[in-house]
Amino acid sequence: MKKLKELNFVKINPAGNITLLYNIKNIDKNEIQRISKISMGELNLYAEQVGFINDTHLQMMGGEFCGNACRSFAAYLAFNDISFQREKIYKND
């Protein structure tokens, strides 16, 4: 079995469904399914869905639409925006 390289990711849980977001620039597109399957395994990161970021575009593992992943991606984009970080305070009670 081919060993996977170390990848950075963001783990987001905006509504009770854990989403992992990977930057696709560091990933061979042939590895997307394998990375997703490993990431969602019970012995790994306990994710319910995996998305891949390409600048301002979100690609899901199977090409499907996922509302929760869209919420996760929107949060990711917002918190990486410098003006948003200065002006907003996010609080989860």
C-alpha positions as CSV (number, residue, x, y, z in Angstrom):
1,M,0.0,0.0,0.0
2,K,1.3,3.4,-1.0
3,K,2.0,5.7,1.9
4,L,0.2,9.1,1.9
5,K,2.2,12.2,2.3
6,E,1.5,14.6,5.2
7,L,-1.2,17.1,4.4
8,N,-2.5,20.2,6.1
9,F,-6.3,20.4,6.6
10,V,-9.0,22.4,8.4
11,K,-11.5,20.6,10.5
12,I,-14.8,22.5,10.8
13,N,-18.1,21.6,12.5
14,P,-20.6,24.4,11.8
15,A,-23.8,22.4,12.4
16,G,-22.9,19.0,13.9
17,N,-21.4,17.5,10.8
18,I,-17.6,17.4,10.8
19,T,-16.1,18.6,7.5
20,L,-12.4,18.4,6.5
21,L,-11.1,20.8,4.0
22,Y,-7.8,20.1,2.2
23,N,-6.0,22.5,-0.2
24,I,-6.1,20.6,-3.5
25,K,-2.9,22.3,-4.8
26,N,-0.9,19.9,-2.7
27,I,-2.8,16.8,-3.8
28,D,-2.6,14.6,-6.9
29,K,-6.2,14.4,-8.1
30,N,-5.9,10.6,-8.4
31,E,-5.5,10.5,-4.6
32,I,-8.7,12.4,-3.7
33,Q,-10.9,9.3,-3.1
34,R,-8.2,7.6,-1.1
35,I,-7.5,10.6,1.1
36,S,-11.2,11.1,1.7
37,K,-11.8,7.5,2.6
38,I,-8.8,7.5,5.1
39,S,-9.9,10.8,6.5
40,M,-13.4,9.7,7.2
41,G,-12.3,6.4,8.9
42,E,-13.4,5.9,12.5
43,L,-9.7,5.4,13.5
44,N,-8.7,8.6,11.9
45,L,-10.3,12.1,11.9
46,Y,-14.0,11.2,12.3
47,A,-15.1,13.4,9.4
48,E,-18.5,13.1,7.8
49,Q,-17.5,14.8,4.5
50,V,-14.3,15.9,2.9
51,G,-13.9,18.8,0.5
52,F,-10.9,20.1,-1.5
53,I,-10.2,23.9,-1.8
54,N,-9.0,25.4,-5.0
55,D,-8.7,29.1,-4.3
56,T,-12.4,30.2,-3.9
57,H,-13.9,26.9,-5.3
58,L,-14.9,23.9,-3.2
59,Q,-14.8,20.4,-4.7
60,M,-16.4,17.6,-2.8
61,M,-14.9,14.1,-2.8
62,G,-17.6,12.7,-5.0
63,G,-18.5,15.9,-6.9
64,E,-21.8,16.2,-4.9
65,F,-23.4,19.3,-3.4
66,C,-23.2,19.4,0.4
67,G,-24.8,22.3,2.3
68,N,-22.9,21.7,5.4
69,A,-19.6,21.6,3.5
70,C,-20.6,24.9,1.9
71,R,-21.2,26.4,5.3
72,S,-17.8,25.1,6.4
73,F,-16.1,26.6,3.3
74,A,-17.8,29.9,3.9
75,A,-16.5,30.0,7.4
76,Y,-13.0,29.1,6.2
77,L,-13.1,31.9,3.6
78,A,-14.4,34.4,6.1
79,F,-11.8,33.7,8.8
80,N,-9.0,33.9,6.2
81,D,-10.2,37.3,5.1
82,I,-8.1,40.0,7.0
83,S,-10.9,42.6,7.0
84,F,-13.4,40.1,8.4
85,Q,-10.9,39.2,11.2
86,R,-10.5,42.8,12.2
87,E,-14.2,43.7,12.1
88,K,-16.0,40.5,13.4
89,I,-15.9,38.5,16.5
90,Y,-17.3,35.0,16.2
91,K,-18.6,33.5,19.3
92,N,-20.2,30.1,19.8
93,D,-22.1,29.7,23.0
